[in-house]
Amino acid sequence: MAIPVLLDCDPGHDDAMALLLAVADPAIDLLGVTTVAGNQTVEKCTLNARRVLSLAGVPDLSVARGADRPLVRPLRIADDVHGETGLDGPLFEGDPQVPEATISADDLLVDVLTKHDAPVTVVATGALTNVATLLAARPELSGRIDQIVWMGGSTERGNVTPYAEANCFVDPEAADQVLRSGVPFTMCGLNVTHQALVTDGVLTAFAGIGTPLARICVEWMTFFASTYRQLWGMSAPPLHDPVAVARVIDPAIVRCVDANVVIETEGVWTAGATVVDLHHYTGRPSNAQVAVELDRTAFWSSILDAVTLIG
């Protein structure tokens, strides 16, 4: 039976690929999509989600706009990585077929969690602002969430500051609140997403699909690669967000270990750091599953299959 999923995202090139994977893989029943400010403003992220879902051919799927800023901090966007639109590369003309929902992300999350007959998995590929807001306003719904699988954090270094990964850096207070909620939590951080590199061989495989959607994917990943080369000197960019979706599709694709995770919210130099106790130094009990290893072959096979199926 397919796993019911709500996907909270901030597209973003890697979010776009995560959306395609969640739409196409038969292991997932995608119930709705919510957006949050992060890679770009929430207005641009919402438009991008609508464009991606239109390309995926799912005009009936709801896209609900969420938080336009973090809980307490000013918004920092990643236009240096994702461009002015948040999804630079191919040019889009006209309005997407998928409309924006008439209700907010908060209301969509509550509606789905309340009405669905089974607990729902929340996959978050951006800042955790929407999820934290939900759990603070409606704590009784935490039991309706089977698990939260987040692309964020790192067991090692960061990509915005020396110790903070972007999705955690944008809203560390939200990440802290969600982690403290007691809802089962999985963290897919940079240490594992940097194993999902878009190599020349990956681009060749996508080009070989030969469909318009596959060509757009190549353009997205080529733009993404250009900013990674410029900013970090990487020859191949890591495709972060689909790793969280892949973990839901098949846990064997993303190996995790139990660990205690704490979010740094006060450090002058380390705000947004995920302090992951892999070796039980602190004696604190495990409160998360932390991704450590990616089955690259299975990961790329699942994404290529998804793009082929949609095309």
N, C-alpha and C positions, 0 to 999 in steps of 0.2 A: 504494500500500500504506500502511495506517495506521501511524503512528509509535508504537512502544511507549513508554509513559510511566509512570514512578512519580511520584506527586504527594505531596510532603512539605509539610504545612500546619499552621496553627494557627487554625482557624475560630473567630471572625471573620466579619463580614459580607461583606467582599470575598473572603475565602477561599471562602465558601459559593458565591458566584457563579462563582468559578474552578472549583470542583468541578463545578458544573452544566455549564459549558462543556466541561470535559474529558470528562465522561461522554457528552455528546450529540453533539459534533462528530465526523463520520466520519473526519476526518484523524488522530484520536488513538485508539490502543488502550490504554485505561487498565488497567494491570496490577495496581495496588495503590495504597493510600493509607496514608501514615504521618503521625503527628501529633507535634507538639513544643510545649513550653510557650512562650508568647509573648503572644498577645492575651489569653489567660486561662491558668489552670493546664492542665497536659496532660490531666488527668481531664476537665475541661469541654470542652477542644478536641476530645478523642476522642469524647465524647458528641455534640458538634455535628456532627462529620464523619459520624457514623453517622446522625444525623437528616437531614442534607442528602442523603446517598446513599439513604436510605429514600424521601425525597420524589422522588428521581430514578428510583426503581424498579429499583435494581441490588442486590438483597439478597445476591448471591453475591460481591460485591467485598469484599476483605479490608481492614479498617481496623486497623492495628497501632499500639499506643501506643509513643511514643518517649521522648526525654529530658524529664525533669521540671524541669530547671534548666540554665542555661548551663554551659560547660566550667569556668569559674573564678569567675564573678561571681554575686552573688545575682540571683534572678529579678525582673524588673520586668514586670508585666502591664499591659495597656491597658484596664482596666475603665472608665476615663473615656471611652473611645471606643466600646467594644463592649458595655458593660453588665455586670451581675452574672453573667449566664450566658455571656457572650462572644458571644451571638447574640440579643440582646434585640430585642423587637418582637413577632412573633406568639407566641402561647402554644402550647406543645407538651404533649400529654397522653400518658401511657403510654411504654413503651419503644420505641425505634426497631426496625424490622425487621432492619436490618443489624447483625449482631453484631460485637463486638470480636474480633479475631483472637486465637487462643490463643498466638501467638508474639509476640515483641517487634518493634519497628520494625527494630532491627538485624538480627534474623534474617530478617524479610521482605525487606529490601533485599538481603541476601546470597543468599537463596533465589532471588529473581527474577533478579538479575544473573547468578547462576551457571547457571541452568537455561534462560533465554530464549535462543533461537537467534540473536538479533541484539543488538548493543549497544543499550542503553536510554537514553532521555533522562530525566534527573531534573529535574522542575520543582519548585522550592522557593519557597514563598510565606510563609515565616516565618524564624525564626532558623535558621542553618545547622548547628546542633548535631548533629543526626542524621547529616548528610552528612559532617561533619568526623570524627565518631566512626567511621563506616564506613571512610573513607579512611585513618585512622590505624591501625585494627585490621586491615584487609584491603587494603593498598595494591595488591596484585596484581589487585584487581577494578577498578582505575581504567580499565583498558583495555576493560572491559565497559560503561562509561558513554560514550555517544556525545557527550553534552554536558550541562552543568548550566545551566539557565535560572532565574535568581533574580529575584524581585521584592524589591529591597532597594537601599539606598544612594541616592545622588543625585550629580549633577554640580554641584549648587548648594547650597541650604540644606537643613537637616534638618526633622524634625517632632516630635522629642523634645527635642533640644537644638539650638542654632543650626546645628550642622553634622552632626548624626547623625540618620539615618532610623531608624525603630523597629526593623525586623528586624535591622539591623546593630548598633544600640545594645544590643539584648538580649544578643548574643553576638559581639562583634567578634573575639575570639580564634578562634572557629569560622570566621567569614568569612575571616579571614587565612589559616588553614590550608587551606581549600578553594581559595582563589585561588592559593596557592602549590603546589597539588598537580599542576598541569600539565594537568588535565582541561579541555577546552574550556569556556569560561565566558562566559555572557552576563548582563549586569546591566541589569535594567529598573528604573530608579530613579524617584524622585519627579519629576524633571524631565520624564519622559515620562508617568507615571501621572497627573499633574495635568492632562494633556490629555484624560483620560477622565472628564469631569465628568458626574455624574448630574443633568442639568437637568430642569426641569419637562417638557420635551418627551420626554425619555427615560422618565420615570415615566408619562406619558400613553401612550406606545407600549407599555410593559409592561402597563398596565391594559387596553389594547385587546386583548390576547391573550385575556383573559377566562377563564382557567383558574384553578383553586385555586392551582397552583404560581406562576403569574404574580402573583396577589394577594399571596402570601407574599413574593415578591421585592420587590414594592412596599412592603410593610410593613418588610422588612429595610432597604431603601434609605432609606425615610422616617425610620426610627430613626437610621440612620447619618448622614443629613443633619442631624438635630437636634443630635447631638453635635458635628459639624463647625461648625455655626453657633455653638454655645455656646463651643467651645474656640478656634476660629480665625476666626470671623466670616465663614465662607465660605457663600455662598448655595446652592452645589451641591457635594456631596462628590466627591472623586476615587475611582474604583473601581479601586484599585491592582492587586490580585492577578491578575485575569483578563488583564491586559496580558501577563504572562509566558506564560500559556497561549496567547494569541493569537499570540505570537511563534513558538511551535512549530507552530501550525496553518498559518500562512502568514507567513513572514518578511517579506513585503512590507507586512504590516499595521503592523509595528513596525520602523522603519528604525534601523539600528545603524551605528556607526563603530568601527573598531579604536582602542584606547587602552590606555595603561598605567594600572592601578588599584592603589592601595595602601590597606590598611585601617589606620587609626590605632588603636592599642591602648594607647598610653601617655599620650596628651595629657590634661592636667588638665581642660581645657575642651573638648577635641575628640575624646575617646574615642568610637569608633564612626563616625567620619567616613570617607567614601570619597573618597580623594584621586585625582581623575580627571584625567589629563594629556591633555586634548583637543588641545592645541596643541604637544605635543612639547617642552615646556620642559626636561624633565629629561634627555632623551636615552635614557630607559629604554625597552626594547622593549615593544611592545603585548602584553598578556597577557589581554585580554578584549575582547568586543564590548559596546559600551555603547549602550543605546537612547537615541535623541534625538528621534524624531518618530513620532507615531501617526496612522494613517489612521483618523480618528474614525468615518467612515461605515462602513467595513468592520468596524471593531471592534464597534460597536453592532449592526450587522446580524448578526454571528456570534453574539452573546449572545442577541439576540431570537430568532433561528432556533433556538438550543439550547433555550431555555425553551419555545418553541412546540412543538418536536419532542417534548420530554419530556412536556409537558402533553397 
